[in-house]
Amino acid sequence: MESLKDIFIEKLGLEIHHFEKFTNEIYTKVLKKKEHLIQEGSVCDFVGIVTSGKLRSYVQKDGVEFNNDFYLENNFVTAYTSYLTQLPTNCNIEALADTEIQYITFKEFNKLIDEDPAFLKLAKYISDTFFIRKCKRETSFLKNSASERLEILYKAYPGIEQQISQYHIASYLGIKPESLSRIKLLTYINK
């Protein structure tokens, strides 16, 4: 939990008692590989941080899965639109390896905010994190080629190619696995 502590103290300027109060309200969830943290149609009532493992977020259309995010160690994880609206989500979040998350429920987080508005700094930080990730990905699909999107992915998630299968990375980039292989080969040849 040291990285979460750093967020509280270093990035947000909150006090150690805020961190301690927050950690008193969190739960631990352990997922086995291929187990879902949340599935389409359910309401997301938590926000968590990945303490170990990795997950993917995906949507389905006509039986085909499309990856739209990855959550690696020390990343926040939630179906954020569902969390904010408390309406059913249209996405799925699945563990890609045995994974552990620390999470707080919607009810408990809002209780902390009601008791001490300083927790709004954390809520804003989480919101900003998800908003920026979403905007960068959308802009990348509009402005960048597949090879440029791959490079952006590598910069955003250093070492992801050793953690996530080529199949899932290709889906996230909006291309077929064989196209990803060609892009990687051409990049290697041109270096």
C-alpha positions in Angstrom: 0.0 0.0 0.0 3.0 2.3 -0.1 2.1 3.7 -3.5 -1.4 4.7 -2.2 0.3 6.3 0.8 2.5 8.3 -1.5 -0.6 9.5 -3.4 -2.1 10.7 -0.2 0.9 12.4 1.2 3.1 13.4 -1.7 0.7 14.1 -4.6 -2.4 15.3 -2.7 -0.9 16.9 0.4 -3.2 15.0 2.7 -2.1 14.0 6.2 -1.2 10.6 7.5 -4.4 10.4 9.5 -6.4 10.7 6.2 -4.5 7.7 4.8 -5.1 5.7 8.0 -8.8 6.6 8.0 -9.1 5.6 4.4 -7.2 2.3 4.9 -9.5 1.5 7.8 -12.4 1.4 5.3 -10.8 -0.7 2.6 -11.4 -4.4 1.8 -9.2 -6.9 -0.1 -10.4 -8.9 -3.0 -8.4 -11.8 -4.5 -9.2 -12.9 -8.0 -8.0 -16.0 -9.8 -6.9 -15.7 -13.5 -9.9 -15.3 -15.8 -12.2 -14.4 -12.8 -14.3 -11.3 -13.3 -14.1 -8.3 -10.9 -17.3 -7.0 -12.5 -19.5 -8.0 -15.4 -21.7 -6.2 -17.9 -25.1 -5.4 -16.4 -24.0 -5.1 -12.8 -23.6 -1.9 -10.8 -20.0 -1.0 -9.8 -20.0 0.0 -6.2 -16.3 0.2 -5.6 -13.1 1.9 -6.6 -9.9 0.0 -6.0 -6.2 -0.1 -6.5 -4.3 -3.1 -7.9 -1.8 -4.3 -5.3 -0.7 -7.3 -7.4 -1.6 -8.9 -10.7 -3.2 -7.4 -13.8 -6.7 -7.0 -15.3 -8.3 -5.9 -18.5 -11.5 -4.0 -19.2 -13.5 -5.1 -22.3 -16.8 -4.7 -24.0 -18.6 -7.2 -26.1 -20.4 -6.8 -29.4 -21.9 -9.7 -31.4 -19.8 -12.1 -29.3 -16.5 -10.3 -30.0 -14.5 -8.8 -27.2 -12.8 -5.4 -27.5 -10.3 -4.4 -24.8 -10.6 -0.8 -23.7 -8.2 -0.6 -20.7 -5.6 -2.4 -18.7 -5.0 -2.2 -14.9 -1.6 -3.1 -13.8 0.0 -2.9 -10.3 -0.7 0.4 -8.5 -3.4 1.4 -11.0 -6.8 2.4 -9.9 -9.5 0.0 -11.1 -13.3 0.5 -11.4 -16.1 0.7 -14.0 -16.0 4.4 -13.5 -19.2 5.5 -15.3 -21.2 2.9 -13.4 -19.5 3.9 -10.2 -20.4 7.6 -10.6 -24.0 7.0 -11.8 -24.7 3.8 -9.8 -26.3 2.4 -13.0 -25.3 -0.9 -14.6 -22.0 -1.0 -16.5 -21.6 -2.0 -20.1 -18.1 -3.3 -19.5 -16.4 -6.3 -18.0 -13.2 -6.4 -15.9 -11.3 -9.7 -15.9 -8.1 -10.8 -14.1 -5.4 -11.7 -16.6 -3.4 -13.4 -13.7 -4.0 -14.0 -10.1 -4.8 -10.5 -8.8 -5.3 -8.7 -5.5 -7.0 -5.4 -5.2 -7.7 -3.1 -2.2 -11.0 -1.4 -2.6 -13.4 1.0 -0.9 -17.2 0.9 -1.5 -19.1 3.8 -3.0 -21.0 4.2 0.3 -17.9 4.2 2.5 -16.0 6.6 0.2 -18.9 9.0 0.2 -19.2 8.8 3.9 -15.5 9.7 4.3 -16.1 12.7 2.0 -19.1 13.8 4.0 -17.1 13.6 7.2 -14.0 15.3 5.8 -14.1 17.3 2.5 -10.3 16.8 2.2 -11.2 13.4 0.8 -12.5 15.2 -2.3 -8.9 15.6 -3.3 -8.6 11.9 -3.6 -11.9 11.7 -5.5 -10.7 14.4 -7.9 -7.4 12.6 -8.4 -9.1 9.3 -9.2 -11.6 11.1 -11.5 -8.8 13.0 -13.3 -6.8 9.8 -13.7 -9.7 8.0 -15.5 -10.6 11.1 -17.5 -7.1 11.7 -18.8 -6.6 8.0 -19.7 -9.9 8.0 -21.6 -9.2 11.3 -23.5 -5.7 10.1 -24.5 -7.0 6.9 -25.9 -9.8 8.5 -27.8 -7.5 11.1 -29.3 -5.0 8.4 -30.2 -7.6 6.5 -32.2 -8.5 9.7 -34.1 -4.9 11.0 -34.7 -2.4 8.2 -34.6 -1.6 5.1 -36.7 -1.6 1.7 -35.2 2.2 1.8 -34.8 2.0 5.2 -33.1 -0.7 3.9 -30.8 1.5 0.9 -29.9 4.4 3.3 -29.0 2.0 5.4 -26.9 0.9 2.2 -25.1 4.5 1.2 -24.4 5.2 4.7 -22.9 2.0 4.7 -20.8 2.6 1.1 -19.5 6.4 0.4 -19.5 7.0 -3.4 -19.8 3.4 -4.2 -20.8 4.5 -6.4 -23.7 6.0 -8.8 -21.1 2.8 -8.7 -19.0 -0.1 -8.8 -21.4 -0.6 -11.2 -24.4 -0.2 -9.9 -27.9 -3.8 -10.9 -28.5 -5.1 -8.5 -25.8 -2.7 -5.7 -26.9 -3.9 -6.0 -30.5 -7.5 -5.8 -29.3 -6.7 -2.7 -27.3 -5.1 -1.1 -30.3 -8.0 -2.0 -32.5 -6.1 -4.3 -34.9 -5.6 -8.0 -35.5 -2.8 -9.9 -33.8 -1.1 -10.5 -37.1 -1.1 -6.8 -37.8 0.6 -6.2 -34.5 3.2 -8.8 -35.4 3.9 -6.9 -38.6 4.1 -3.6 -36.8 6.5 -4.9 -34.3 8.7 -6.5 -37.0 8.8 -3.3 -39.1 9.7 -1.3 -36.0 12.5 -3.7 -35.1 13.8 -3.7 -38.7 13.8 0.1 -38.8 15.8 0.5 -35.6 
